[in-house]
Amino acid sequence: MSSSINLSLTDELRQFIDRNTGDGTLYATPSEFLRSLLREKKERQEAAELRMSIIEGYHDAIIGRVIRFSGDLRNDMQQFGTSNRK
């Protein structure tokens, strides 16, 4: 599904968009350029969340909050979730 949004931009931002779109640039249209920027921002946020989850996992391992892997990840996660809530 596609939807549109109207933005008010400063002259400086509009010039930035214009310099990065059109002939001789990577993006043909301002919409294409802005969608790309939004996707990049979304990917950076998702990567930051993943990094924090990894750090939390390392922290759990350091403090000994671990379980032995049984070969059934789903079951292990359920067991850990149950025992972790106590």
Secondary structure, DSSP 8 states (H G I E B T S, - for coil): ----------HHHHHHHHHTBSTTSSBSSHHHHHHHHHHHHHHHHHHHHHHHHHHHHHHHHHTT------S-HHHHHHHHHHHHT-
